[in-house]
């Protein structure tokens, strides 16, 4: 499954305006499989996380089919995001790490 997904970057499934097998998608494919001069293959572990991403995407699609459930989840997500705001984080850093008043 992972090989099929990664190969879509060069098999013509997606187009970035270049010839098939060329362009930025081909560069991404090459870096995932072979690496680049500055990193090993799959440096950010994209392929390692792919299955869990696909599983979560399927779950999200199923949740979206129940529009009320999906809207409720979205609302809860937005309502709970305030605690993780950058303003709170900077204030916490200022107080706890930098000891600023």
C-alpha positions in Angstrom: 0.0 0.0 0.0 2.8 2.4 0.9 4.7 1.7 -2.3 1.5 2.3 -4.4 0.9 5.6 -2.6 4.5 6.8 -3.0 4.6 5.7 -6.7 1.6 8.0 -7.4 4.2 10.8 -7.1 5.8 9.7 -10.4 3.3 7.5 -12.3 1.1 10.4 -13.7 -1.5 10.3 -11.0 -0.6 13.9 -10.0 0.8 16.6 -12.1 3.1 19.5 -11.2 3.3 20.7 -14.7 6.4 18.7 -15.7 6.8 15.6 -17.8 5.7 12.4 -16.1 8.4 11.3 -13.6 10.0 14.8 -13.5 9.4 17.9 -11.4 8.9 18.5 -7.7 6.9 15.3 -7.2 9.7 13.2 -8.6 12.1 15.0 -6.3 9.9 14.2 -3.4 9.7 10.5 -4.5 13.4 10.3 -4.9 14.0 11.8 -1.4 11.6 9.4 0.2 13.1 6.3 -1.5 16.8 7.3 -2.0 17.4 10.3 0.2 19.2 13.5 -0.8 22.6 14.9 -0.3 21.6 16.3 3.1 19.4 13.5 4.5 18.7 9.8 4.6 15.6 8.3 2.8 12.3 9.2 4.4 14.0 11.7 6.7 10.7 12.8 8.3 9.3 9.2 8.6 6.4 10.0 6.3 6.1 6.4 5.2 6.3 5.1 8.8 3.3 7.2 9.7 1.3 6.7 6.4 -0.8 3.8 7.6 -2.0 5.6 10.8 -2.7 8.7 8.6 -4.8 6.6 6.2 -6.7 5.0 9.1 -7.4 8.4 10.7 -8.5 9.8 7.3 -11.0 7.0 6.8 -12.3 7.6 10.3 -12.7 11.3 9.6 -14.5 10.5 6.3 -16.9 8.2 8.2 -17.4 10.9 10.9 -18.1 13.5 8.2 -21.0 11.3 6.8 -22.8 12.1 10.1 -22.9 15.8 9.7 -24.2 16.5 13.2 -21.5 14.4 14.9 -18.9 16.0 12.7 -20.1 19.5 13.5 -20.1 18.7 17.2 -16.5 17.4 17.0 -15.5 20.6 15.1 -17.1 22.8 17.7 -15.4 21.0 20.6 -12.1 21.2 18.8 -12.4 25.0 18.3 -13.6 25.5 21.9 -10.7 23.6 23.3 -8.1 25.2 21.1 -7.9 28.3 23.3 -5.7 26.7 25.8 -3.1 25.9 23.1 -3.0 29.4 21.7 0.4 31.1 21.0 -0.5 34.0 23.4 -0.9 31.6 26.3 2.3 29.8 25.4 4.4 33.0 25.1 3.0 34.2 28.4 3.8 30.9 30.1 7.4 31.0 28.7 7.8 34.6 29.9 6.6 33.8 33.4 8.1 30.3 33.9 11.2 30.2 31.8 12.3 33.7 31.4 11.0 34.9 34.8 9.6 38.1 33.3 6.8 40.1 34.9 
